[in-house]
Amino acid sequence: MAVLVNRDTNVLVLGITGRSGRLQTKVMLDYGTKVVAGVTPGKGGQMAEGVPVYDFVSEVLKEHRIDAAISFVPARSAKDSSFEAIDNGIKFLVLTMEEIPDHDVLEILSYAKAKGTTVLGPGAAGIISPGKCKLGAHPPRMFTEGNVGVVSKSGALSYEVGKTLTEAGIGQSTVIALGGGPLWGLTQRDAVRLFQEDPETEVILLLGEIGGTTEEEAAEFIAQNVTKPVVALIVGRAAPEGKSLGHAGAIIQGNRGTAQSKITALSRAGAKIATTPKEAAQIIKEIRGE
């Protein structure tokens, strides 16, 4: 198994005829992801990378079963496109674009929650279940099938750690990159819960960074609900206060959102703390008795 996607997931690409949409569609198809349709208003009837293009999501659903959608729609149109997908009953939506206005993001997330749609992002690198399905930008060569569930705010960190695990002979069940914030749909806590419920996942690896409190919220959930081993790696331990680093949400203000506060919370919850990707791999090997 995997979480959120699998090899039978039928995927719709929103904004498929744009540069990013077309490029990522080709990469996903090459990986084996079942991209069955795309939507770009005004481009209906065309083909993009061999995938049929429609004007509206409602037209797609007359011809195809859709389990998940990934959006490459520009930020200014992301809200309308997301609402259209949600209104048509799509239950898993990946939003890749950054710089969607905050008030639009809040409206999307609120509407999705009311309609029962899970949103990954915005600004998310996406999700990969190695050997089964890929929605987003994760470089396939860095990942391999296995039993470690990985959740990260940062796409780049998930790539680096995925590569390190793969080179160490440790495969992954699913790797999820949530996006750098400051507003998210799916959170660290949500992903940990999914991995806890997934019978294929044996070890959970939580990758965090400074800013926000999602790691602390995940720690509370781990302490009360998680029986599987958890390994955590928090980056930004030397970050100065008040300066945003990398992601918009990666900023320390006062005593909130520091690397140490997250490490302390996760350690108290029972997670084993790593300071480098290689150390995370070594801890996982020790947990598995290798």
Secondary structure as UniProt FT lines:
FT   TURN            7..8
FT   STRAND          10..14
FT   TURN            15..17
FT   HELIX           19..31
FT   STRAND          34..39
FT   TURN            41..42
FT   TURN            44..45
FT   STRAND          47..48
FT   TURN            49..50
FT   STRAND          51..54
FT   HELIX           57..61
FT   TURN            62..63
FT   STRAND          68..71
FT   HELIX           75..77
FT   HELIX           78..87
FT   TURN            88..89
FT   STRAND          92..95
FT   HELIX           102..115
FT   STRAND          118..120
FT   STRAND          126..129
FT   TURN            130..132
FT   STRAND          133..136
FT   HELIX           140..142
FT   STRAND          145..152
FT   HELIX           155..167
FT   TURN            168..169
FT   STRAND          172..177
FT   HELIX           188..197
FT   TURN            199..200
FT   STRAND          203..209
FT   HELIX           214..225
FT   STRAND          230..235
FT   TURN            237..238
FT   TURN            241..242
FT   TURN            248..249
FT   TURN            254..255
FT   HELIX           259..268
FT   TURN            269..270
FT   STRAND          272..274
FT   HELIX           277..287
FT   TURN            288..289
//
